Amino acid sequence: MLNHYFRNCRGNIAVLSALMMTGAAGMAGLVAEYGNGLFSRIEDQRYADVAAMAGAANYGISNSVSVMNGTVSRSATLNGLSSSAAVASLVTSPSGDGNQAVKVIVSTSVPLMLSRMLRPNSTLSVQAVAYAEIKPSSTDCILALDATAAKAISVTGNGNVQAPHCDAVSDSNNSDSFDIGGSSQMTTACAIAVGGISGSALVETSCAAPDAHAASTPDPYSSVAAPTSGSGVCRTVPQLPATLPAGYYCNGLSISGSATFSPGVYYVDGNFAIQGNGTVTGTGVTFYVTKKGTTYIAGTSTVTLSAPTSGTYAGILFFGDRTATNSNSNQIVGTSSSTLTGVLYFPTQQLTYSGNSGGPMTCTQLIADMITMTGSTTVSNSCSGTGVKTFYSPGQTYALLVQ
């Protein structure tokens, strides 16, 4: 009798169909939940892209991480997310060009309806990442750091300054912060000042109009520590022509003739001067001049000097003592055959840059408390591979989604 029941196949199809329908329903539910998660992932990516672009644009204007974070949080709430759903950070751009980027991670969760039958409150975590690069529309090569001085940047004495590929910037809030006087003229990518800009003979190659009342531009080398004299012996200048070693020059350093500077840091406790009609060369050199002295280059000497391309003082050719005052006045007068590659950095002192220095200067930055330019002067910012920092003013950037 039991064999009869075992051999009875009626109802098998119904049982198998029920089992298969359960599996099919489960698969359909999983597919639906996967599709829902994928849709949320696409939406989160859109939110991340928008927030990263907004954060990069506002950081470029404000140079403030707090402003950047506030912008990203606001973007999240405008898209219906919690303010904590989008987390921003300032990173190096994944494009590899060395620029900064805003990285935004958007994290949300999607409820799993099918899984709720087995476990309450089941969710799927979804995350999207976006990078928006902060790209400079133009870079700076002339920067006066004084916050209040009149004519912090001054072009005078029939000067003709050519800096068509980089910006000239004054951090002074004075109404006459940036002055092109008399018959002088200047060509620059953008003229930028915290205060006012005066002078009609100004040609801009990138900006439509001078950018007055702009945000202040930070000192790009403020974190670089000043050299020390060390415990080395006091060096003196030998009879020229000669090759000079780097090191501590306790009584200043004056060249009147031909000389070659060996690579390294020259700690000059006193005046540094190059004059006469010799040939002076040096590769990978940094000259630090203490507050006891000033820097003076003039005469008909052919001077070819370049800063280190790496290390602590990468890109810095002249470094003026930060403890010196504005009364210290440094003067560099080039010739058409002279080449100074690097930054002329006198953050608390005056710099006069003049003469027939319209020669093959490919990378020269001027950064000082106040800057006066006269004569025919060329300043260029083609600094790739020189160690010189690329920097730009707030607002002179645009955002580009890179990943």
C-alpha positions as CSV (number, residue, x, y, z in Angstrom):
1,M,0.0,0.0,0.0
2,L,2.9,2.4,0.8
3,N,4.4,1.6,-2.5
4,H,1.3,2.9,-4.1
5,Y,1.8,6.3,-2.5
6,F,5.5,6.4,-3.4
7,R,4.7,5.6,-7.0
8,N,2.0,8.3,-7.2
9,C,3.4,11.3,-9.1
10,R,0.3,13.4,-9.0
11,G,1.0,17.0,-7.7
12,N,4.8,16.9,-8.4
13,I,4.5,19.7,-10.9
14,A,2.7,21.9,-8.4
15,V,5.3,21.3,-5.8
16,L,8.2,21.9,-8.2
17,S,6.5,25.0,-9.6
18,A,6.1,26.4,-6.1
19,L,9.7,25.8,-5.3
20,M,10.8,27.3,-8.6
21,M,8.5,30.3,-8.2
22,T,10.0,31.0,-4.8
23,G,13.5,30.9,-6.3
24,A,12.4,33.0,-9.2
25,A,10.8,35.6,-6.9
26,G,13.9,35.7,-4.9
27,M,16.1,36.2,-7.9
28,A,13.7,38.9,-9.2
29,G,13.9,40.6,-5.8
30,L,17.7,40.5,-5.8
31,V,17.8,41.9,-9.3
32,A,15.4,44.7,-8.3
33,E,17.4,45.5,-5.2
34,Y,20.7,45.5,-7.3
35,G,19.1,47.8,-9.8
36,N,17.9,50.1,-7.0
37,G,21.5,50.1,-5.5
38,L,22.9,50.9,-8.9
39,F,20.5,53.8,-9.4
40,S,21.5,55.1,-6.0
41,R,25.2,54.8,-6.9
42,I,24.6,56.8,-10.1
43,E,22.7,59.5,-8.1
44,D,25.5,59.6,-5.4
45,Q,28.1,60.0,-8.1
46,R,26.2,63.0,-9.5
47,Y,26.0,64.5,-6.0
48,A,29.7,63.9,-5.5
49,D,30.6,65.5,-8.8
50,V,28.5,68.6,-8.1
51,A,29.8,69.0,-4.6
52,A,33.5,68.6,-5.6
53,M,33.1,71.2,-8.4
54,A,31.5,73.6,-6.0
55,G,34.1,73.0,-3.3
56,A,37.0,73.5,-5.7
57,A,35.5,76.7,-7.1
58,N,35.0,78.2,-3.7
59,Y,38.4,77.1,-2.4
60,G,40.0,78.8,-5.4
61,I,38.3,82.0,-4.5
62,S,38.7,81.9,-0.7
63,N,41.8,79.7,-0.2
64,S,39.9,78.5,2.9
65,V,39.3,74.8,3.8
66,S,36.5,75.8,6.1
67,V,34.7,77.6,3.2
68,M,35.3,74.5,1.0
69,N,33.8,72.2,3.6
70,G,30.8,74.5,4.1
71,T,30.2,74.6,0.4
72,V,30.3,70.8,0.1
73,S,27.9,70.3,3.1
74,R,25.5,72.9,1.6
75,S,25.6,71.1,-1.7
76,A,24.6,67.9,0.0
77,T,21.6,69.4,1.8
78,L,20.4,71.1,-1.4
79,N,20.3,67.6,-3.0
80,G,18.3,66.1,-0.2
81,L,21.1,64.5,1.7
82,S,22.3,65.0,5.2
83,S,25.1,67.5,5.6
84,S,27.4,64.7,6.8
85,A,26.7,62.5,3.8
86,A,29.4,64.4,1.8
87,V,32.9,64.5,3.2
88,A,35.5,66.8,1.5
89,S,39.3,66.9,1.7
90,L,42.0,68.9,0.0
91,V,44.4,66.5,-1.8
92,T,46.9,66.4,-4.6
93,S,45.2,66.0,-8.0
94,P,45.2,62.4,-9.3
95,S,45.9,63.9,-12.8
96,G,49.5,64.1,-11.8
97,D,50.1,67.7,-12.7
98,G,50.8,68.8,-9.1
99,N,47.7,71.0,-8.6
100,Q,45.4,70.6,-5.7
101,A,42.0,69.0,-5.9
102,V,38.9,68.7,-3.8
103,K,38.0,65.1,-3.1
104,V,34.4,64.4,-2.1
105,I,33.1,61.1,-0.8
106,V,29.3,60.7,-0.8
107,S,28.0,57.9,1.4
108,T,24.3,56.7,1.5
109,S,22.4,53.6,2.3
110,V,19.7,51.8,0.3
111,P,17.0,49.7,2.2
112,L,16.9,46.0,1.0
113,M,13.2,45.0,0.8
114,L,13.7,41.3,0.2
115,S,16.3,41.0,3.0
116,R,13.9,42.6,5.4
117,M,11.9,39.4,5.3
118,L,14.9,37.7,6.9
119,R,16.5,40.5,8.9
120,P,14.9,43.8,9.9
121,N,16.5,47.1,8.8
122,S,18.7,45.5,6.2
123,T,20.5,48.1,4.1
124,L,23.1,48.3,1.3
125,S,25.9,50.9,1.7
126,V,26.5,52.9,-1.4
127,Q,29.5,55.2,-1.9
128,A,30.7,57.6,-4.7
129,V,34.0,59.5,-5.0
130,A,34.8,62.6,-7.1
131,Y,37.9,64.7,-7.6
132,A,37.7,68.3,-8.9
133,E,41.0,69.9,-9.6
134,I,41.8,73.5,-8.8
135,K,43.5,74.8,-11.9
136,P,45.1,78.2,-12.2
137,S,43.9,80.4,-15.1
138,S,47.2,82.3,-14.6
139,T,50.1,82.1,-12.2
140,D,52.0,84.8,-10.3
141,C,55.6,85.9,-10.8
142,I,55.6,89.3,-9.1
143,L,54.3,89.6,-5.5
144,A,54.6,92.6,-3.1
145,L,53.8,91.4,0.4
146,D,53.4,94.7,2.3
147,A,49.8,95.0,3.6
148,T,49.5,98.8,3.8
149,A,52.2,100.6,1.8
150,A,51.5,103.1,-1.0
151,K,53.1,101.9,-4.3
152,A,54.0,98.5,-3.0
153,I,54.4,97.7,-6.7
154,S,55.8,100.6,-8.6
155,V,56.8,100.9,-12.3
156,T,58.7,104.1,-12.7
157,G,61.6,105.9,-14.5
158,N,60.3,105.3,-18.0
159,G,60.1,101.6,-17.1
160,N,58.9,99.0,-19.6
161,V,58.1,95.8,-17.8
162,Q,57.2,92.7,-19.8
163,A,55.6,89.9,-17.9
164,P,52.9,88.7,-20.4
165,H,52.6,85.2,-19.1
166,C,52.2,85.7,-15.4
167,D,50.5,88.0,-12.9
168,A,51.8,90.9,-10.9
169,V,50.2,91.1,-7.4
170,S,50.2,93.7,-4.6
171,D,48.9,92.6,-1.1
172,S,48.7,96.3,0.0
173,N,45.3,97.6,0.8
174,N,46.4,101.2,0.0
175,S,44.4,103.1,-2.6
176,D,47.6,103.5,-4.6
177,S,48.8,99.9,-4.0
178,F,49.9,99.2,-7.5
179,D,51.2,102.2,-9.5
180,I,52.5,102.6,-13.0
181,G,53.8,106.2,-13.1
182,G,54.6,108.7,-15.7
183,S,55.5,107.3,-19.1
184,S,56.2,103.9,-17.8
185,Q,54.3,100.9,-19.1
186,M,53.7,97.3,-18.1
187,T,52.4,94.2,-19.8
188,T,51.2,91.4,-17.5
189,A,48.8,88.5,-17.6
190,C,46.7,90.1,-14.8
191,A,47.3,93.0,-12.5
192,I,45.9,92.2,-9.0
193,A,45.8,94.3,-5.9
194,V,44.1,94.2,-2.5
195,G,43.9,98.0,-2.8
196,G,43.8,100.3,-5.8
197,I,45.6,100.1,-9.2
198,S,46.6,103.3,-11.0
199,G,48.2,104.0,-14.3
200,S,46.8,104.0,-17.8
201,A,49.7,102.3,-19.6
202,L,48.8,98.8,-18.4
203,V,48.2,95.9,-20.9
204,E,46.8,92.6,-19.6
205,T,47.0,89.5,-21.7
206,S,44.6,87.3,-19.7
207,C,42.3,89.5,-17.6
208,A,39.8,91.8,-19.1
209,A,40.4,94.5,-16.5
210,P,42.7,95.1,-13.5
211,D,41.6,93.1,-10.5
212,A,41.5,95.8,-7.7
213,H,40.2,95.1,-4.2
214,A,41.1,91.4,-4.5
215,A,41.8,88.9,-1.8
216,S,45.3,88.8,-0.3
217,T,47.8,86.3,-1.8
218,P,49.8,84.3,0.8
219,D,53.6,84.2,0.8
220,P,54.3,80.9,-1.1
221,Y,57.7,80.5,0.7
222,S,56.6,81.4,4.2
223,S,57.1,77.8,5.5
224,V,60.7,77.6,4.3
225,A,63.1,78.0,7.3
226,A,66.0,80.5,7.0
227,P,69.5,78.9,6.6
228,T,71.9,79.0,9.5
229,S,75.5,79.9,9.5
230,G,76.4,76.5,11.0
231,S,79.8,75.9,12.6
232,G,81.8,76.3,9.5
233,V,84.9,78.5,9.2
234,C,84.5,82.0,8.0
235,R,85.2,82.1,4.3
236,T,86.6,85.0,2.3
237,V,86.7,85.9,-1.4
238,P,90.0,84.8,-2.9
239,Q,91.8,86.6,-5.7
240,L,89.7,86.5,-8.8
241,P,89.1,84.8,-11.2
242,A,88.3,81.9,-8.9
243,T,85.8,79.2,-7.9
244,L,84.1,79.9,-4.6
245,P,82.9,77.2,-2.2
246,A,79.5,77.4,-0.5
247,G,79.5,78.2,3.2
248,Y,79.7,81.0,5.8
249,Y,81.0,84.4,4.6
250,C,81.2,86.3,7.9
251,N,82.3,89.6,6.4
252,G,80.0,89.7,3.4
253,L,80.7,88.6,-0.2
254,S,81.7,91.0,-2.9
255,I,82.7,90.1,-6.5
256,S,84.3,92.6,-8.8
257,G,85.5,90.4,-11.7
258,S,85.0,86.9,-12.9
259,A,83.9,84.1,-10.5
260,T,82.2,80.7,-10.4
261,F,80.0,79.8,-7.4
262,S,80.0,76.1,-6.5
263,P,76.5,74.5,-5.7
264,G,75.2,75.1,-2.2
265,V,74.0,77.7,0.3
266,Y,76.0,80.8,0.8
267,Y,75.3,82.3,4.2
268,V,76.4,86.0,3.8
269,D,76.6,88.0,7.0
270,G,76.9,91.4,5.5
271,N,76.6,92.9,2.0
272,F,76.4,90.7,-1.1
273,A,77.6,92.5,-4.2
274,I,78.4,91.7,-7.8
275,Q,79.8,94.6,-9.9
276,G,82.4,95.4,-12.5
277,N,82.6,93.8,-15.9
278,G,83.4,90.2,-15.2
279,T,81.6,86.9,-15.9
280,V,79.8,85.4,-12.9
281,T,78.2,81.9,-13.0
282,G,76.7,79.5,-10.5
283,T,74.3,76.5,-10.7
284,G,72.3,75.2,-7.8
285,V,73.1,78.1,-5.6
286,T,71.2,80.0,-2.8
287,F,72.4,83.3,-1.4
288,Y,71.1,84.1,2.1
289,V,71.9,87.6,3.2
290,T,71.5,88.6,6.8
291,K,69.9,91.8,8.1
292,K,73.3,93.3,8.4
293,G,73.6,93.6,4.6
294,T,71.8,94.0,1.4
295,T,72.0,92.5,-2.1
296,Y,73.5,94.6,-5.0
297,I,74.1,93.5,-8.6
298,A,75.0,96.1,-11.1
299,G,77.6,97.1,-13.6
300,T,78.3,95.4,-16.9
301,S,78.9,91.9,-15.5
302,T,77.4,89.0,-17.2
303,V,75.7,87.1,-14.4
304,T,74.2,83.6,-14.9
305,L,72.9,82.1,-11.7
306,S,70.3,79.4,-11.0
307,A,68.7,78.1,-7.9
308,P,68.7,74.5,-6.7
309,T,66.1,72.3,-8.4
310,S,65.4,70.2,-5.3
311,G,65.9,70.2,-1.6
312,T,65.0,72.6,1.2
313,Y,65.9,75.7,-0.9
314,A,64.6,74.5,-4.3
315,G,63.9,77.5,-6.5
316,I,65.2,80.1,-4.1
317,L,68.1,82.1,-5.6
318,F,68.2,85.0,-3.2
319,F,66.8,84.8,0.4
320,G,66.6,88.0,2.4
321,D,66.6,87.8,6.2
322,R,63.0,87.9,7.5
323,T,64.2,89.8,10.6
324,A,65.4,92.7,8.4
325,T,63.1,95.7,8.0
326,N,61.6,97.6,5.1
327,S,64.5,100.1,5.3
328,N,66.8,97.5,3.8
329,S,66.8,98.2,0.1
330,N,68.2,95.6,-2.4
331,Q,69.0,96.4,-6.0
332,I,69.4,94.1,-8.9
333,V,70.3,95.6,-12.3
334,G,70.7,93.1,-15.0
335,T,72.2,93.2,-18.5
336,S,70.7,91.8,-21.7
337,S,73.0,88.8,-21.4
338,S,72.3,88.0,-17.7
339,T,70.1,85.2,-16.6
340,L,68.7,84.8,-13.1
341,T,66.7,81.6,-12.7
342,G,64.8,81.3,-9.4
343,V,63.0,83.5,-6.9
344,L,64.4,86.8,-5.6
345,Y,62.9,86.5,-2.1
346,F,63.0,89.5,0.2
347,P,59.8,89.1,2.2
348,T,60.4,92.0,4.7
349,Q,62.6,94.2,2.5
350,Q,62.5,96.5,-0.6
351,L,63.6,95.2,-4.0
352,T,64.5,97.4,-6.9
353,Y,64.7,95.4,-10.1
354,S,65.8,97.4,-13.1
355,G,68.2,97.8,-16.0
356,N,68.4,96.3,-19.5
357,S,67.4,92.9,-18.2
358,G,65.4,91.9,-21.2
359,G,67.5,88.9,-22.0
360,P,66.9,85.2,-21.9
361,M,65.2,85.0,-18.5
362,T,63.0,82.0,-18.5
363,C,62.1,81.7,-14.9
364,T,62.3,84.7,-12.5
365,Q,60.0,85.4,-9.6
366,L,60.1,88.6,-7.6
367,I,58.8,88.4,-4.1
368,A,59.5,91.3,-1.6
369,D,57.9,93.6,0.8
370,M,57.9,96.3,-1.8
371,I,59.0,96.1,-5.5
372,T,60.1,98.9,-7.7
373,M,60.8,98.2,-11.4
374,T,62.5,100.6,-13.8
375,G,64.2,100.2,-17.2
376,S,63.5,97.5,-19.7
377,T,62.7,94.5,-17.7
378,T,61.4,91.0,-18.6
379,V,60.0,88.7,-16.0
380,S,59.0,85.2,-17.1
381,N,57.4,82.2,-15.3
382,S,58.3,79.3,-17.4
383,C,59.6,77.4,-14.4
384,S,59.1,73.7,-15.2
385,G,62.0,71.7,-13.8
386,T,63.6,74.6,-12.0
387,G,62.4,73.9,-8.5
388,V,60.5,77.3,-8.4
389,K,57.0,77.0,-6.9
390,T,54.0,77.7,-9.0
391,F,51.6,79.8,-7.1
392,Y,48.5,81.9,-7.9
393,S,46.2,84.4,-6.4
394,P,42.7,83.6,-4.9
395,G,40.1,83.9,-7.6
396,Q,42.5,83.2,-10.5
397,T,41.5,79.6,-10.8
398,Y,38.8,77.4,-12.3
399,A,37.5,73.9,-11.3
400,L,37.8,70.9,-13.5
401,L,36.4,67.5,-12.8
402,V,39.3,65.0,-13.2
403,Q,37.9,61.7,-11.7
